[in-house]
Amino acid sequence: MAREGESRSFRRKFCKLCFDKIERIDYKDDRRLTRFITDRGKIVPRRISGTCARHQSQITEAVKRARILALLPFTSEQYR
Amino acid sequence: MKTYETTIIFDPGLEEARINEEVDRVSQSISQASGEVIEVQRWGKRKLAYNIRKRRDGTYIHIKHKSPPELIGDMDRRFRLNESVLRHLTVLAVKESPRAAEEPGHAAEPGHAAEPAQAGAAHASLNEEKI
């Protein structure tokens, strides 16, 4: 929450998966995975989401698998 | 022998009996190769995130099995040739750590945010914060 006039506010990002104590993110868990893709279907980078390295690589793998199974989109259709 | 998870998306037009037949055929090929079917999950008819062969929906079947690795290539070829299979994916199953058994189908642990990836169920309730 940046106050007016201030360029940025420093709020430490934290890994949401570590916070929720998720050991392993699964490619079948498409509801959880949708939190880590943009509305265009891209994987949200670590610098935006604040995910830790371990979980980010799990997310990447899981999203890619879920895309094959049409649980998640490769791209959002309306932007085509 | 390794543990695999195979997910198959069938044509939504296929009736129940035909799907059972196909699943039986897969299970048979697994047991013939001296493998073992651990679990068969039926996720039911689901909306696809994008159209596959002009289909908007698909019937999902998820099979957990122990199989010799040689069988997987063979299985893959058969799915490709099978017209009623829209999509398939076989991956190595993750060894379950003792504390996190968050598999769909398992009872949700108390205390945990009960959120099994129950497919087929309406999952429109996505009020969670967007990043």
Backbone of each chain as ProteinMPNN parsed JSONL, in Angstrom:
{"seq_chain_A": "MAREGESRSFRRKFCKLCFDKIERIDYKDDRRLTRFITDRGKIVPRRISGTCARHQSQITEAVKRARILALLPFTSEQYR", "coords_chain_A": {"N_chain_A": [[0.848, -1.201, 0.0], [1.058, 1.813, -1.138], [1.665, 5.092, -0.158], [0.374, 8.256, -1.229], [2.432, 10.019, -3.477], [4.68, 8.734, -2.637], [7.107, 6.689, -4.144], [7.556, 3.916, -4.072], [6.595, 1.227, -1.907], [8.055, -0.625, 0.684], [7.523, -3.819, 1.124], [8.034, -6.808, 2.444], [8.253, -9.563, 0.32], [6.853, -12.819, 0.363], [7.108, -16.369, 0.177], [4.273, -17.895, -0.91], [3.625, -20.526, -0.93], [5.365, -21.722, 0.838], [4.451, -20.523, 3.084], [1.896, -21.591, 3.31], [2.674, -24.087, 3.872], [3.043, -26.092, 1.894], [4.261, -28.997, 0.728], [4.726, -30.046, -1.801], [3.825, -29.05, -4.929], [1.165, -29.98, -6.981], [0.512, -31.124, -10.29], [-2.092, -31.706, -10.776], [-3.536, -30.093, -9.241], [-5.158, -27.782, -10.142], [-6.55, -25.589, -9.277], [-5.051, -24.352, -7.316], [-2.855, -23.757, -8.803], [-3.716, -21.806, -10.566], [-3.328, -19.466, -9.294], [-0.781, -18.797, -9.846], [-0.478, -18.112, -12.452], [-0.746, -15.667, -15.045], [-3.471, -13.59, -16.269], [-3.302, -13.975, -18.903], [-2.343, -16.435, -19.073], [0.3, -16.884, -18.659], [3.187, -17.962, -16.794], [3.682, -16.655, -13.622], [6.42, -14.605, -12.831], [9.09, -15.068, -10.474], [10.011, -12.731, -9.28], [7.767, -11.201, -9.164], [5.768, -12.732, -7.866], [7.047, -13.568, -5.604], [7.723, -16.106, -4.875], [9.596, -18.833, -3.512], [12.707, -20.323, -4.632], [12.66, -23.114, -4.786], [9.958, -23.765, -4.754], [9.119, -22.353, -6.969], [10.253, -23.677, -9.135], [8.901, -26.016, -8.94], [6.324, -25.14, -9.442], [6.571, -24.297, -12.085], [7.039, -26.71, -13.428], [4.682, -28.057, -12.787], [2.698, -26.41, -13.887], [3.258, -26.618, -16.588], [2.735, -29.299, -17.043], [0.048, -29.385, -16.393], [-0.962, -27.841, -18.411], [-0.686, -29.469, -20.622], [-2.627, -31.325, -20.09], [-4.846, -29.851, -20.469], [-5.869, -28.582, -18.26], [-5.053, -26.145, -17.542], [-4.755, -23.099, -19.424], [-2.736, -22.665, -22.389], [-2.591, -20.25, -23.502], [-4.604, -17.335, -23.203], [-7.725, -17.193, -24.746], [-9.111, -14.921, -25.688], [-7.264, -13.01, -26.293], [-6.09, -13.602, -28.616]], "CA_chain_A": [[0.0, 0.0, 0.0], [1.912, 3.0, -1.241], [0.984, 6.368, 0.081], [0.489, 9.146, -2.377], [3.694, 10.727, -3.541], [5.779, 7.797, -2.481], [7.266, 5.924, -5.372], [7.246, 2.53, -3.781], [6.626, 0.876, -0.51], [8.79, -1.861, 0.835], [6.847, -4.839, 1.901], [8.767, -8.023, 2.118], [7.462, -10.624, -0.304], [7.136, -14.126, 0.952], [6.63, -17.476, -0.659], [2.952, -18.275, -0.421], [3.553, -21.979, -0.758], [6.03, -22.028, 2.106], [3.55, -20.031, 4.116], [0.825, -22.582, 3.446], [3.329, -25.366, 4.18], [2.804, -27.072, 0.85], [5.507, -29.674, 0.417], [4.899, -30.345, -3.203], [2.639, -28.629, -5.669], [0.825, -31.051, -7.89], [-0.041, -30.644, -11.554], [-3.537, -31.919, -10.801], [-4.15, -29.087, -8.371], [-5.231, -26.627, -11.043], [-7.09, -24.408, -8.597], [-3.951, -23.673, -6.659], [-1.929, -23.272, -9.829], [-4.207, -20.604, -11.246], [-2.799, -18.286, -8.591], [0.569, -18.506, -10.306], [-0.432, -17.754, -13.863], [-1.399, -14.394, -15.302], [-4.734, -13.812, -16.963], [-2.979, -14.456, -20.243], [-1.907, -17.818, -18.973], [1.745, -16.988, -18.445], [3.63, -18.255, -15.439], [4.097, -15.418, -12.956], [7.822, -14.718, -12.43], [9.41, -15.057, -9.055], [10.16, -11.372, -8.756], [6.433, -10.666, -8.921], [4.978, -13.494, -6.904], [7.802, -13.745, -4.376], [7.863, -17.527, -4.558], [10.974, -19.273, -3.314], [13.229, -21.027, -5.807], [12.244, -24.509, -4.789], [8.562, -23.86, -5.153], [8.926, -21.827, -8.316], [10.549, -24.704, -10.126], [7.784, -26.975, -8.887], [5.186, -24.518, -10.109], [6.839, -24.33, -13.513], [6.812, -28.064, -13.924], [3.275, -28.406, -12.627], [1.886, -25.653, -14.842], [3.478, -27.18, -17.915], [2.007, -30.559, -17.134], [-1.393, -29.099, -16.374], [-1.329, -27.331, -19.728], [-0.834, -30.607, -21.534], [-3.899, -31.973, -19.79], [-5.918, -28.868, -20.667], [-6.394, -28.082, -16.99], [-4.717, -24.725, -17.606], [-4.577, -22.699, -20.811], [-1.425, -22.232, -22.853], [-2.802, -18.832, -23.687], [-6.011, -16.994, -23.083], [-8.203, -17.129, -26.127], [-9.614, -13.634, -26.18], [-6.176, -12.127, -26.7], [-5.539, -14.055, -29.87]], "C_chain_A": [[0.883, 1.251, 0.0], [1.088, 4.239, -0.968], [1.182, 7.273, -1.123], [1.804, 9.897, -2.336], [4.879, 9.799, -3.386], [5.878, 6.924, -3.718], [6.995, 4.444, -5.132], [7.275, 2.281, -2.296], [7.332, -0.465, -0.396], [8.03, -2.794, 1.749], [7.485, -6.14, 1.473], [7.828, -9.036, 1.487], [7.808, -11.941, 0.357], [6.554, -15.194, 0.047], [5.305, -17.986, -0.097], [2.833, -19.775, -0.195], [4.257, -22.409, 0.523], [5.129, -21.643, 3.263], [2.435, -21.038, 4.381], [1.355, -23.972, 3.778], [2.965, -26.454, 3.179], [4.149, -27.699, 0.492], [5.76, -29.675, -1.084], [3.643, -29.851, -3.909], [2.411, -29.587, -6.822], [0.226, -30.481, -9.177], [-1.544, -30.842, -11.646], [-4.283, -30.848, -10.03], [-4.307, -27.786, -9.14], [-5.763, -25.383, -10.351], [-5.987, -23.624, -7.914], [-3.017, -23.048, -7.695], [-2.403, -21.998, -10.51], [-3.729, -19.334, -10.549], [-1.442, -17.877, -9.137], [0.657, -18.313, -11.815], [-1.173, -16.425, -14.047], [-2.71, -14.648, -16.044], [-4.51, -14.174, -18.433], [-2.501, -15.894, -20.238], [-0.421, -17.992, -18.785], [2.051, -17.33, -16.997], [4.156, -16.963, -14.819], [5.543, -15.555, -12.485], [7.994, -14.563, -10.923], [9.484, -13.649, -8.486], [8.813, -10.718, -8.521], [5.753, -11.424, -7.778], [5.718, -13.695, -5.583], [8.003, -15.193, -3.979], [9.34, -17.894, -4.373], [11.398, -20.153, -4.483], [12.707, -22.453, -5.901], [10.804, -24.635, -5.293], [8.344, -23.355, -6.565], [9.203, -22.907, -9.356], [9.48, -25.792, -10.119], [6.573, -26.434, -9.626], [5.357, -24.627, -11.623], [6.528, -25.706, -14.101], [5.326, -28.41, -13.899], [2.4, -27.693, -13.648], [2.025, -26.263, -16.236], [2.745, -28.502, -18.097], [0.503, -30.312, -17.211], [-1.851, -28.556, -17.72], [-1.523, -28.462, -20.72], [-2.196, -31.254, -21.332], [-5.088, -31.02, -19.898], [-6.598, -28.477, -19.36], [-6.14, -26.581, -16.895], [-4.507, -24.363, -19.078], [-3.108, -22.443, -21.141], [-1.464, -20.72, -23.021], [-4.294, -18.559, -23.554], [-6.56, -16.658, -24.455], [-8.592, -15.744, -26.607], [-8.513, -12.689, -26.651], [-5.65, -12.469, -28.081], [-5.835, -13.132, -31.029]], "O_chain_A": [[1.384, 1.672, 1.043], [-0.022, 4.408, -1.474], [2.079, 7.05, -1.936], [2.235, 10.355, -1.278], [5.953, 10.047, -3.935], [4.871, 6.479, -4.268], [6.286, 3.801, -5.907], [7.893, 3.02, -1.53], [7.216, -1.324, -1.27], [7.916, -2.586, 2.957], [7.472, -6.513, 0.3], [6.761, -9.337, 2.021], [8.92, -12.141, 0.845], [5.637, -14.949, -0.736], [5.232, -18.446, 1.042], [2.04, -20.232, 0.627], [3.817, -23.333, 1.208], [5.053, -22.335, 4.278], [2.078, -21.3, 5.529], [0.584, -24.917, 3.945], [2.627, -27.578, 3.55], [5.058, -27.019, 0.015], [6.849, -29.352, -1.559], [2.527, -30.201, -3.522], [3.339, -29.956, -7.542], [-0.483, -29.475, -9.147], [-2.205, -30.23, -12.486], [-5.501, -30.711, -10.147], [-3.653, -26.793, -8.82], [-5.477, -24.261, -10.768], [-5.98, -22.393, -7.928], [-2.468, -21.965, -7.491], [-1.591, -21.201, -10.978], [-3.726, -18.255, -11.143], [-0.996, -16.75, -8.924], [1.747, -18.348, -12.386], [-2.099, -16.105, -13.302], [-3.018, -15.784, -16.403], [-5.43, -14.625, -19.116], [-2.283, -16.49, -21.292], [0.076, -19.117, -18.753], [1.273, -17.026, -16.092], [4.973, -16.264, -15.419], [5.87, -16.526, -11.802], [7.15, -14.004, -10.223], [9.073, -13.403, -7.352], [8.724, -9.764, -7.748], [5.23, -10.819, -6.842], [5.092, -13.961, -4.557], [8.415, -15.474, -2.854], [10.216, -17.317, -5.018], [10.561, -20.662, -5.228], [12.357, -22.928, -6.982], [10.482, -25.481, -6.128], [7.484, -23.865, -7.283], [8.473, -23.034, -10.339], [9.19, -26.407, -11.145], [5.884, -27.163, -10.341], [4.431, -24.995, -12.345], [5.851, -25.835, -15.121], [4.785, -28.976, -14.849], [1.477, -28.284, -14.209], [1.045, -26.406, -16.967], [2.204, -28.787, -19.166], [-0.211, -30.946, -17.988], [-2.991, -28.78, -18.128], [-2.422, -28.414, -21.559], [-2.839, -31.68, -22.291], [-6.196, -31.344, -19.471], [-7.765, -28.086, -19.354], [-6.896, -25.844, -16.261], [-4.128, -25.213, -19.883], [-2.331, -22.05, -20.271], [-0.501, -20.014, -22.72], [-5.127, -19.439, -23.766], [-5.937, -15.93, -25.229], [-8.43, -15.419, -27.783], [-8.784, -11.692, -27.321], [-4.858, -11.72, -28.654], [-5.421, -13.403, -32.156]]}, "seq_chain_B": "MKTYETTIIFDPGLEEARINEEVDRVSQSISQASGEVIEVQRWGKRKLAYNIRKRRDGTYIHIKHKSPPELIGDMDRRFRLNESVLRHLTVLAVKESPRAAEEPGHAAEPGHAAEPAQAGAAHASLNEEKI", "coords_chain_B": {"N_chain_B": [[10.546, -51.911, -11.763], [8.415, -49.18, -11.71], [6.586, -46.464, -10.235], [3.86, -44.937, -11.702], [1.856, -42.199, -12.934], [-0.896, -41.999, -14.866], [-2.78, -40.016, -16.948], [-5.693, -39.836, -18.789], [-7.506, -38.355, -21.374], [-10.61, -38.738, -22.551], [-12.774, -38.747, -25.387], [-15.638, -36.722, -25.072], [-18.036, -37.639, -26.003], [-18.128, -40.315, -25.725], [-19.718, -43.167, -24.342], [-20.363, -44.304, -20.98], [-19.939, -47.124, -20.757], [-18.179, -47.728, -22.818], [-15.951, -46.314, -22.051], [-15.284, -47.599, -19.693], [-14.563, -49.983, -20.806], [-12.279, -49.27, -22.224], [-10.641, -48.468, -20.123], [-10.411, -50.87, -18.783], [-8.947, -52.252, -20.661], [-6.521, -50.929, -20.589], [-5.757, -51.444, -17.932], [-5.519, -54.147, -18.097], [-3.367, -54.469, -19.83], [-1.408, -53.485, -18.239], [-1.342, -55.292, -16.09], [-0.685, -57.519, -17.493], [1.899, -57.049, -18.203], [3.122, -57.701, -15.932], [2.695, -55.688, -14.109], [1.038, -53.445, -11.818], [-2.087, -52.209, -10.974], [-2.731, -49.443, -9.081], [-4.579, -47.496, -8.367], [-7.613, -46.217, -9.639], [-8.882, -43.283, -10.782], [-11.803, -41.519, -11.44], [-12.387, -38.633, -12.921], [-14.437, -37.618, -14.196], [-16.564, -35.755, -16.494], [-15.098, -32.892, -17.76], [-14.537, -29.428, -18.313], [-12.434, -28.37, -20.909], [-9.399, -26.491, -20.908], [-8.68, -25.44, -23.268], [-9.668, -25.958, -26.663], [-9.554, -29.281, -27.843], [-9.108, -31.108, -30.633], [-11.477, -29.944, -31.578], [-13.171, -30.381, -29.463], [-14.856, -29.351, -26.546], [-15.067, -30.359, -24.039], [-13.917, -33.041, -21.925], [-13.539, -36.466, -20.905], [-12.084, -37.374, -18.016], [-9.668, -39.687, -16.935], [-7.785, -41.046, -14.386], [-5.012, -42.892, -13.673], [-3.175, -44.667, -11.357], [-0.282, -46.496, -11.246], [1.93, -49.35, -10.996], [4.499, -50.119, -13.064], [6.575, -51.823, -15.471], [9.224, -49.948, -16.947], [9.434, -50.291, -19.704], [6.952, -50.653, -20.655], [5.715, -48.21, -20.853], [6.328, -46.747, -23.191], [5.094, -48.307, -25.057], [2.468, -48.11, -24.229], [2.03, -45.417, -24.638], [2.178, -45.308, -27.433], [-0.073, -46.764, -28.093], [-2.118, -45.147, -27.087], [-1.866, -42.977, -28.741], [-2.674, -43.997, -31.157], [-5.252, -44.553, -30.678], [-8.366, -43.407, -31.399], [-10.309, -42.357, -29.736], [-9.064, -41.247, -27.621], [-8.295, -38.166, -26.472], [-6.165, -36.823, -25.309], [-3.203, -37.651, -23.523], [-1.173, -38.335, -20.646], [1.686, -39.427, -19.057], [3.358, -39.605, -16.081], [6.084, -39.9, -13.757], [5.244, -40.979, -10.559], [5.197, -38.997, -7.642], [7.12, -39.661, -4.832], [5.429, -40.143, -1.917], [5.671, -37.94, 0.719], [5.723, -38.374, 4.244], [4.185, -36.442, 5.599], [2.703, -34.752, 3.878], [0.025, -35.613, 2.366], [-1.633, -34.841, 0.112], [-3.337, -35.702, -1.861], [-5.871, -35.787, -4.354], [-8.98, -37.265, -3.63], [-8.11, -38.578, -1.401], [-8.939, -38.337, 2.041], [-9.326, -35.108, 3.294], [-6.96, -33.64, 5.404], [-7.548, -32.742, 8.789], [-7.346, -29.38, 9.924], [-5.677, -28.661, 7.866], [-6.061, -26.505, 5.059], [-8.789, -27.439, 3.555], [-8.556, -28.528, 0.513], [-8.708, -30.357, -1.809], [-7.703, -31.348, -5.053], [-10.168, -31.654, -6.421], [-11.492, -32.641, -9.203], [-13.932, -32.043, -11.741], [-15.855, -31.352, -9.926], [-17.545, -28.326, -9.302], [-15.515, -25.622, -9.814], [-15.64, -22.909, -9.59], [-15.39, -21.204, -7.637], [-13.308, -19.06, -7.111], [-12.161, -17.097, -5.377], [-9.855, -16.39, -4.342], [-7.014, -14.414, -3.567], [-5.623, -12.594, -6.199], [-2.479, -12.584, -7.78]], "CA_chain_B": [[9.146, -51.475, -11.638], [8.302, -47.819, -11.204], [5.209, -46.021, -10.043], [3.505, -43.896, -12.657], [0.494, -41.67, -12.954], [-1.315, -41.779, -16.246], [-4.072, -39.355, -17.098], [-6.183, -39.973, -20.152], [-8.713, -37.589, -21.659], [-11.396, -39.388, -23.586], [-13.813, -37.999, -26.091], [-16.804, -36.6, -24.186], [-19.187, -38.336, -26.584], [-18.065, -41.742, -25.399], [-20.578, -43.514, -23.212], [-19.75, -44.925, -19.798], [-19.517, -48.512, -20.98], [-17.008, -47.723, -23.704], [-14.807, -45.834, -21.282], [-14.909, -48.703, -18.816], [-13.894, -50.958, -21.657], [-10.934, -48.762, -22.513], [-9.878, -48.51, -18.879], [-10.098, -52.28, -18.551], [-7.897, -52.649, -21.587], [-5.256, -50.394, -20.067], [-5.403, -52.189, -16.714], [-5.103, -55.486, -18.507], [-2.014, -54.414, -20.39], [-0.489, -53.275, -17.122], [-1.159, -56.532, -15.32], [-0.026, -58.495, -18.364], [3.332, -56.768, -18.142], [3.397, -57.961, -14.513], [2.582, -54.469, -13.316], [-0.042, -53.471, -10.832], [-2.886, -50.984, -10.939], [-2.894, -49.075, -7.682], [-5.793, -46.721, -8.154], [-8.22, -45.596, -10.82], [-9.747, -42.159, -10.414], [-12.622, -40.983, -12.524], [-12.659, -37.223, -12.645], [-15.671, -37.285, -14.897], [-16.488, -34.825, -17.616], [-14.57, -31.586, -17.36], [-14.315, -28.467, -19.383], [-11.025, -28.246, -21.246], [-8.928, -25.1, -20.902], [-8.67, -25.049, -24.677], [-10.281, -27.03, -27.433], [-8.716, -30.316, -28.421], [-9.875, -31.711, -31.741], [-12.782, -29.278, -31.611], [-14.0, -30.741, -28.316], [-14.723, -28.413, -25.435], [-14.987, -31.116, -22.791], [-13.263, -34.336, -22.02], [-13.75, -37.32, -19.749], [-10.753, -37.619, -17.472], [-9.414, -40.894, -16.143], [-6.446, -40.955, -13.81], [-4.637, -44.227, -13.204], [-1.877, -44.772, -10.69], [0.091, -47.904, -11.441], [3.322, -49.779, -10.993], [4.717, -50.789, -14.34], [7.948, -51.809, -15.968], [9.389, -48.769, -17.796], [9.306, -50.607, -21.131], [5.531, -50.632, -21.026], [5.225, -46.848, -21.023], [6.415, -46.391, -24.604], [4.077, -49.094, -25.731], [1.199, -47.518, -23.826], [1.978, -44.131, -25.331], [1.869, -45.55, -28.842], [-1.459, -47.205, -28.222], [-3.007, -43.996, -26.873], [-1.796, -42.136, -29.938], [-3.439, -44.622, -32.242], [-6.645, -44.645, -30.261], [-9.071, -42.195, -31.818], [-11.174, -41.801, -28.694], [-8.233, -40.568, -26.62], [-7.962, -36.808, -26.917], [-4.873, -36.434, -24.765], [-2.768, -38.518, -22.425], [0.084, -37.921, -20.021], [2.186, -40.34, -18.032], [4.501, -39.059, -15.356], [6.489, -40.655, -12.58], [4.548, -40.528, -9.353], [6.085, -38.468, -6.614], [7.078, -40.442, -3.583], [4.688, -39.352, -0.948], [6.324, -37.705, 1.998], [4.768, -38.789, 5.27], [3.26, -35.433, 6.142], [1.808, -34.132, 2.911], [-0.732, -36.533, 1.518], [-2.7, -33.956, -0.38], [-3.839, -36.242, -3.129], [-7.328, -35.778, -4.474], [-9.531, -38.576, -3.344], [-7.833, -38.848, -0.002], [-9.665, -37.45, 2.943], [-8.536, -33.933, 3.636], [-6.554, -33.669, 6.8], [-8.08, -31.625, 9.569], [-6.33, -28.356, 10.138], [-5.254, -28.205, 6.548], [-7.095, -25.89, 4.244], [-9.31, -28.559, 2.769], [-8.648, -28.126, -0.882], [-8.216, -31.37, -2.716], [-7.911, -30.958, -6.454], [-11.3, -32.458, -6.844], [-11.909, -32.202, -10.518], [-15.323, -32.376, -12.024], [-16.643, -30.493, -9.057], [-17.535, -26.938, -9.759], [-14.433, -24.897, -9.169], [-15.789, -21.52, -9.983], [-15.167, -20.379, -6.453], [-11.901, -18.667, -7.124], [-12.122, -15.749, -4.821], [-8.575, -16.177, -3.717], [-6.354, -13.203, -4.023], [-4.808, -12.69, -7.416], [-1.163, -12.001, -7.562]], "C_chain_B": [[9.1, -50.064, -11.043], [6.831, -47.443, -11.055], [4.928, -44.831, -10.961], [2.104, -43.375, -12.4], [0.146, -41.391, -14.409], [-2.678, -41.114, -16.245], [-4.473, -39.44, -18.564], [-7.429, -39.106, -20.301], [-9.413, -38.257, -22.82], [-12.364, -38.399, -24.215], [-15.064, -37.923, -25.211], [-18.035, -37.346, -24.719], [-19.237, -39.811, -26.236], [-18.971, -42.075, -24.224], [-19.778, -44.294, -22.173], [-19.151, -46.304, -20.093], [-18.246, -48.578, -21.817], [-15.761, -47.295, -22.944], [-14.32, -46.926, -20.341], [-14.119, -49.749, -19.579], [-12.44, -50.551, -21.9], [-10.051, -48.844, -21.27], [-9.468, -49.943, -18.563], [-8.943, -52.727, -19.422], [-6.521, -52.16, -21.093], [-4.811, -51.198, -18.85], [-4.893, -53.572, -17.074], [-3.675, -55.482, -19.018], [-0.986, -54.198, -19.295], [-0.243, -54.588, -16.39], [-0.493, -57.607, -16.176], [1.488, -58.312, -18.342], [3.826, -56.903, -16.705], [3.473, -56.682, -13.69], [1.403, -54.584, -12.374], [-0.774, -52.139, -10.873], [-3.148, -50.639, -9.483], [-4.24, -48.398, -7.456], [-6.31, -46.197, -9.488], [-9.151, -44.503, -10.339], [-10.524, -41.727, -11.635], [-12.967, -39.551, -12.19], [-13.939, -36.791, -13.335], [-15.453, -36.302, -16.022], [-16.079, -33.446, -17.117], [-14.46, -30.706, -18.567], [-12.816, -28.386, -19.646], [-10.642, -26.772, -21.253], [-8.817, -24.555, -22.326], [-9.212, -26.228, -25.46], [-9.228, -28.012, -27.95], [-9.567, -31.048, -29.444], [-11.327, -31.232, -31.74], [-13.721, -29.708, -30.481], [-13.751, -29.724, -27.212], [-14.562, -29.127, -24.095], [-14.207, -32.403, -23.02], [-13.585, -35.142, -20.787], [-12.385, -37.754, -19.251], [-10.714, -38.908, -16.671], [-7.974, -40.8, -15.662], [-6.091, -42.302, -13.195], [-3.26, -44.168, -12.559], [-1.487, -46.245, -10.781], [1.582, -48.116, -11.302], [3.538, -50.547, -12.278], [6.203, -50.85, -14.649], [8.1, -50.657, -16.963], [9.19, -49.051, -19.286], [7.852, -50.478, -21.58], [5.073, -49.228, -21.415], [5.239, -46.418, -22.494], [5.323, -47.065, -25.412], [2.688, -48.497, -25.488], [0.981, -46.204, -24.581], [1.576, -44.331, -26.784], [0.402, -45.931, -29.007], [-2.452, -46.063, -28.023], [-3.034, -43.114, -28.113], [-2.668, -42.677, -31.057], [-4.93, -44.655, -31.948], [-7.371, -43.322, -30.529], [-9.873, -41.557, -30.686], [-10.369, -41.149, -27.572], [-7.851, -39.195, -27.163], [-6.549, -36.444, -26.515], [-4.495, -37.437, -23.693], [-1.444, -38.01, -21.892], [0.463, -38.952, -18.967], [3.395, -39.706, -17.379], [4.847, -39.997, -14.204], [5.764, -40.097, -11.37], [5.566, -40.043, -8.343], [5.977, -39.368, -5.401], [6.423, -39.58, -2.525], [5.492, -39.182, 0.326], [5.294, -37.972, 3.084], [3.769, -37.711, 5.675], [2.288, -34.875, 5.119], [1.182, -35.175, 1.999], [-1.926, -35.782, 0.978], [-3.241, -34.417, -1.72], [-5.355, -36.08, -3.194], [-7.854, -37.189, -4.243], [-9.263, -38.985, -1.905], [-8.671, -37.902, 0.852], [-8.758, -36.285, 3.303], [-8.198, -33.982, 5.116], [-7.203, -32.517, 7.55], [-6.964, -30.619, 9.823], [-5.801, -27.809, 8.84], [-6.398, -27.466, 5.877], [-7.6, -26.952, 3.286], [-9.501, -28.126, 1.327], [-8.065, -29.197, -1.785], [-8.544, -30.979, -4.148], [-9.034, -31.788, -7.037], [-11.801, -31.924, -8.178], [-13.338, -32.624, -10.751], [-16.237, -31.536, -11.163], [-16.538, -29.053, -9.548], [-16.409, -26.201, -9.059], [-14.457, -23.449, -9.641], [-15.465, -20.596, -8.816], [-13.695, -20.026, -6.346], [-11.759, -17.248, -6.612], [-10.785, -15.445, -4.192], [-7.858, -15.004, -4.358], [-5.517, -13.485, -5.261], [-3.477, -12.046, -7.144], [-0.956, -10.843, -8.529]], "O_chain_B": [[9.687, -49.806, -9.992], [5.955, -48.041, -11.679], [5.674, -43.851, -10.983], [1.285, -44.018, -11.743], [0.833, -40.627, -15.088], [-3.616, -41.598, -15.612], [-3.679, -39.148, -19.459], [-8.308, -39.128, -19.44], [-8.882, -38.333, -23.927], [-12.709, -37.367, -23.639], [-15.504, -38.936, -24.666], [-18.961, -37.643, -23.965], [-20.257, -40.474, -26.426], [-18.993, -41.354, -23.227], [-18.709, -44.845, -22.435], [-18.014, -46.6, -19.725], [-17.353, -49.384, -21.552], [-14.67, -47.826, -23.152], [-13.119, -47.157, -20.2], [-13.15, -50.32, -19.078], [-11.515, -51.358, -21.799], [-8.884, -49.231, -21.34], [-8.343, -50.206, -18.137], [-8.072, -53.48, -18.987], [-5.518, -52.871, -21.17], [-3.648, -51.587, -18.742], [-3.97, -54.1, -16.453], [-2.877, -56.361, -18.693], [0.152, -54.656, -19.391], [0.897, -54.955, -16.104], [0.179, -58.496, -15.654], [2.252, -59.271, -18.445], [4.822, -56.293, -16.317], [4.212, -56.598, -12.71], [0.849, -55.662, -12.16], [-0.157, -51.075, -10.814], [-3.716, -51.438, -8.739], [-4.946, -48.686, -6.489], [-5.535, -45.788, -10.353], [-10.09, -44.756, -9.585], [-9.972, -41.588, -12.726], [-13.751, -39.289, -11.278], [-14.456, -35.705, -13.072], [-14.326, -36.047, -16.448], [-16.655, -32.915, -16.167], [-14.309, -31.173, -19.695], [-12.021, -28.339, -18.708], [-11.463, -25.909, -21.565], [-8.857, -23.344, -22.542], [-9.213, -27.361, -24.977], [-8.164, -27.619, -28.427], [-10.642, -31.551, -29.118], [-12.264, -32.018, -31.884], [-14.921, -29.435, -30.529], [-12.624, -29.294, -26.97], [-14.001, -28.58, -23.146], [-13.892, -32.784, -24.148], [-13.874, -34.577, -19.732], [-11.626, -38.413, -19.962], [-11.59, -39.188, -15.852], [-7.063, -40.511, -16.438], [-6.787, -42.791, -12.305], [-2.302, -43.674, -13.155], [-2.272, -47.128, -10.433], [2.384, -47.197, -11.467], [2.835, -51.52, -12.55], [6.988, -50.039, -14.159], [7.186, -50.411, -17.75], [8.821, -48.154, -20.044], [7.574, -50.223, -22.751], [4.151, -49.073, -22.216], [4.288, -45.806, -22.981], [4.721, -46.48, -26.313], [1.86, -48.395, -26.394], [-0.106, -45.929, -25.089], [0.729, -43.605, -27.304], [-0.274, -45.482, -29.933], [-3.487, -46.002, -28.686], [-4.075, -42.576, -28.491], [-3.307, -41.93, -31.797], [-5.758, -44.771, -32.852], [-7.038, -42.278, -29.967], [-10.089, -40.345, -30.685], [-10.951, -40.557, -26.663], [-7.171, -39.082, -28.183], [-5.816, -35.828, -27.288], [-5.362, -38.008, -23.031], [-0.689, -37.341, -22.597], [-0.338, -39.3, -18.1], [4.345, -39.315, -18.057], [4.014, -40.778, -13.743], [5.685, -38.883, -11.186], [6.653, -40.605, -8.208], [4.889, -39.779, -5.0], [6.821, -38.44, -2.283], [5.935, -40.156, 0.934], [4.098, -37.806, 2.848], [2.639, -38.019, 6.053], [1.152, -34.554, 5.466], [1.761, -35.561, 0.984], [-3.072, -36.051, 1.338], [-3.557, -33.61, -2.594], [-6.039, -36.225, -2.181], [-7.224, -38.174, -4.627], [-10.082, -39.651, -1.271], [-9.051, -36.814, 0.421], [-7.572, -36.465, 3.58], [-9.031, -34.319, 5.957], [-7.385, -31.433, 6.994], [-5.79, -30.979, 9.921], [-5.509, -26.618, 8.731], [-7.567, -27.772, 6.109], [-6.92, -27.316, 2.327], [-10.47, -27.454, 0.976], [-7.051, -28.977, -2.448], [-9.566, -30.342, -4.404], [-8.861, -32.521, -8.011], [-12.452, -30.882, -8.247], [-13.879, -33.465, -10.033], [-17.275, -31.062, -11.624], [-15.535, -28.651, -10.138], [-16.363, -26.165, -7.829], [-13.443, -22.869, -10.028], [-15.293, -19.388, -8.977], [-12.946, -20.63, -5.578], [-11.304, -16.342, -7.31], [-10.59, -14.391, -3.587], [-8.074, -14.663, -5.521], [-4.803, -14.485, -5.344], [-3.367, -11.089, -6.377], [0.098, -10.207, -8.514]]}, "name": "protein", "num_of_chains": 2, "seq": "MAREGESRSFRRKFCKLCFDKIERIDYKDDRRLTRFITDRGKIVPRRISGTCARHQSQITEAVKRARILALLPFTSEQYRMKTYETTIIFDPGLEEARINEEVDRVSQSISQASGEVIEVQRWGKRKLAYNIRKRRDGTYIHIKHKSPPELIGDMDRRFRLNESVLRHLTVLAVKESPRAAEEPGHAAEPGHAAEPAQAGAAHASLNEEKI"}
